[in-house]
Amino acid sequence: MADYRLADAEAKFAALIWENAPMNSTELVRLSQDVMKWKKSTTYTVLKRLCSKGLFKVEDAVVSALISREAYLSEQSRRYVEDTFGGSLPYFFAAFIGGKKLSGKQAEELIRLIAEHKEG
């Protein structure tokens, strides 16, 4: 999958687009001014960068998503586990729960997810 690593401001801007897309680029400029306090030029510069990363597209002045926010977050999560824990889900999980107790419902949900994704 493509490298979707985003700086904090890019991630906030991407979230703004996902929440409102598809939308006219003029509307996006207005929204960016209100929410991000950005000038028109900044909005278009960052939008162009996100388009070049394959997250969004602009066609006939309409901004739309090429991938969903969920797909982006999924890829970021996979990359984090790979980079931080050598791809080991058990190491990640052990660090994540850090000695906390799981509820019965949480444990059952995890068992179900593991069973669904188990090879063979």
Residue pairs with C-beta under 8 A, 6 or more apart in sequence:
1 75
2 53
2 54
3 53
4 53
4 54
4 55
4 67
4 72
4 75
4 76
5 76
5 79
6 14
6 50
6 53
9 36
9 46
10 46
10 49
10 50
12 36
13 32
13 36
13 43
13 46
13 47
13 50
14 50
14 55
14 56
14 69
14 72
15 69
16 28
16 31
16 32
16 35
16 36
17 23
17 28
17 47
17 50
17 56
17 63
17 65
18 65
18 68
18 69
20 27
20 28
20 31
21 56
21 63
21 64
21 65
22 62
22 63
22 64
22 65
23 31
23 62
23 63
24 61
24 62
24 63
25 44
25 47
25 58
25 61
25 62
25 63
26 61
28 43
28 47
28 63
29 40
29 43
29 44
32 38
32 42
32 43
33 39
33 40
33 43
36 42
36 43
38 46
47 56
47 58
47 63
50 56
51 57
51 58
54 66
54 67
55 65
55 66
55 67
55 72
56 63
56 64
56 65
56 66
57 63
57 64
57 66
81 87
81 88
81 89
81 92
84 92
85 91
85 92
85 95
102 110
